[in-house]
Amino acid sequence: FEMGGEISKYMLLFPDPESGKLRLSDYEMSGECAAGTGSFIDQQALRLDYRVEDIGGLVMETKRCPTIAGRCSVFAKSDMIHAQQKGYKPPEILKGLCEAVSRNFKSAICKGKDIVPPVAFVGGVALNEGIVESLRSLFELEDDELFVPEQFAWMGAIGAARLSAENKSEGIDLAEFDRRRNARKGPAEFPASEPLDLGKVKLLRDQTKEFVFPEGDGKIDAFLGIDIGSISTNLVVVDGNGDLVYEIYTRTRSRPIEVVGEGLLEIERELGDRINVKAVGTTGSGRELIGELIGADAIHDEITAHQTGANAIAGKLLATKVDTIFEIGGQDSKFIRLQDGIVVDFTMNEACAAGTGSFLEERAEELGIQIKEEFAKLALKSKRPIRLGERCTVFIESDVKHYIKRGAPLEDVVAGLAYSVGYNYINRVVRGRDIGGTIFFQGGTAYNDSVAAAFSKILDAEIVVPPHNGTVGALGVALLAKEKMDALGWKSTFRGFHLDEVNFTTKEFTCKACSNFCDIIRFEIEGSPSYWGDRC
């Protein structure tokens, strides 16, 4: 087993019957994700303010640990925050991280492979006693069946030297090597992309008017939509014409019931004496849970909700129909292809947060800049956006630090990050699917104009950012609820604005159906079960 900074490997060896030397029988390597590598642990240790060298000793002294997502650093961060809120100490969280890395190594790299003792554990991560112990436990190996060789960190170099000797290499002139190295010193030149601008970005947010209630004290019929995501929760109120009356865009904070409850109380406080709620719809990853809790009349998946919201906005503000939707949220990305307003193709990101809102927020925080407004202003000022490519968020973080240390201007790095989100989305989410001519860019990340500009440059196409881009899903499900109730003439089952009056119980457990080991909360609401917390 080898675990390095950015690459992990499995190698199965056998002795050559003729020469007696070890030969390779089977192997596997990690891909473009940092999960199961040293960089993953480095990043998480830094978040907890620990030196990576100290982790092993700390972990060996602790008995319990929380379950941490091992498939993506962004999801791991969410789990770490959640574990701290539940009272776990930093060493216990680090132990959970070690187990997450080992689980990922087993499921992603050793899946279906033969594990034949003795197993040599090499690479820099082998210095971490916590990982060594968790690998032994996970693969059910004794101390002498999984061992760390004395030269654990230098195996590649030793092998290269031996191969050089066997091949009778002529060697190199070290003086010439030194001369070439010194000749490379000078002003740093970085790979660059075309500067960003808003020339092909159509911002519709300024084309909407604030809702004005009819004169008098009378109430209007209103329809409520709620979109509950892993990062943000959005609530909207629309009137009988489908016009937006009120919207809330807020953080979920891993507490969906509490956040929705706060939003409902705000709507009651601001609008309660002017609206009759005739229908309620829910969407997002928490749609079933919140739908049951509030008595929703319609519960729809995010694809349907975003399609409905986008069609409604396009119908009011554009002369053409929307045929493509790029939706990027905090941890999810979606691609939706429409034909005559109907979904004909869609896809979502897998268990990777590179190219999502959380990815950008983390990088902005590391660079000491505000994700709102400041990020986009800096990116659009850049003359030479650095080409960071489309890599795992952990590796991009490493690249960003590297370029900053070499003197790259901050605005060039920030613009490069905007491009990185665009390339990640096009190459990892869209993946060659047909992109139409009227592209809506929605979701919370669409508040960042530099990402819209990056899409326009990458595709050489116009990108439309609709108004209420962060709440389009909630708008869509409100309209779907209205359509259903108008058609059936039923009375709404909405329980009201006070969630504290609804009886429910909760129970936590860890799902072990995959290597992510998600912490799930089971809610029982007046006899009906619902679940929250899966990240995969």
Secondary structure, DSSP 8 states (H G I E B T S, - for coil): -EE-SS-EEEEEEEE-TTT--EEEEEEEE--S--TTSHHHHHHHHHHTT--GGGHHHHHHT---------S-HHHHHHHHHHHHHTT--HHHHHHHHHHHHHHHIIIIISTT----SSEE-BSGGGG-HHHHHHHHHHHT--TTTEE--TTTT-HHHHHHHHHHHHTT-----HHHHHHHHHHT-SS----B-----STTEEE-GGG-------SSS--EEEEEEEEE-SSEEEEEEE-TTS-EEEEEEEE-TT-HHHHHHHHHHHHHHHHTTTEEEEEEEEESTTHHHHHHHHT-SEE--HHHHHHHHHHHHHHHH-SS---EEEEE-SS-EEEEEEETTEEEEEEE--S--TTSHHHHHHHHHHHT--TTTHHHHHHHH-SS-B---S--HHHHHHHHHHHHHTT--HHHHHHHHHHHHHHHIIIIIITT----SSEEEESGGGG-HHHHHHHHHHHTS-EEE-TTGGGHHHHHHHHHHHHHHHHH--------S-GGGS-EEEEEEE--SSTT--EEEEEEETTEEEEE----
